[in-house]
Amino acid sequence: EVQLVESGGGLVKPGGSLRLSCAASGFTFSSYNMNWVRQAPGKGLEWVSSIISSNTYINYADSVKGRFTISRDNAKNSLYLQMNSLRAEDTAVYYCARGMGLGPRSNVFDYWGQGTLVTVSS
Amino acid sequence: DIQMTQSPSSLSASVGDRVTITCRASQGIRNSLAWYQQKPGKAPKLLLYGASRLESGVPSRFSGSGSGTDYTLTISSLQPEDFATYYCQQYYSSPPTFGQGTKVEIK
């Protein structure tokens, strides 16, 4: 059974940093592209970042570029999101999501974690 | 970025009703469209991709259609467990973008 379990969320002050983790199991983690998608309270879904299976290509939403860093450790079956210079508008539930396959379908999100809440407030 | 617009934003329906949700892209996306269902406090769940391909395990009362810029999600006979918010998402070009969601409520 595919499982994605996020951790690391919490309350942080504006300008602060936080590192999210996503532990994957039930599939060959190193074969799949992985993503972070967020959802502000009461709002819709926003793709944040993606990293391909081989770690050689990374992409970010303009809203987080230069502040967030995605990474993965295929040996540990883990995905990470380092978030720096956090702003109030980064407050959201952050989901780890698996890309369905190669090529265009890598941006179809077929499995999601339960999410971890990040609150940026003074 | 490709903008995705869903309509309606919300609807009220009864069990057994046929429900249709529309998603329009700001440019052609060549059927690179997925639909997700989200229940309160839960993660989204993939329903369809490729505009009309049903994800494994999803009931056949869900179907998708469309082409070019206009797509629809249809629930042929609404069940109690289908009351949720539905999102479309294009994956034709980066960044992948979502519609604003359609909330399906009980009439």
Interface residues (C-beta under 8 A of the other chain):
Chain A: G44 L45 E46 W47 N59 A61 D62 Y95 M100 P104 R105 N107 V108 F109 D110 W112 G113 Q114 G115
Chain B: S32 A34 Y36 K42 A43 P44 K45 L46 Y49 E55 Y87 Q89 Y91 Y92 S94 P95 P96 T97 F98 G99 Q100 G101
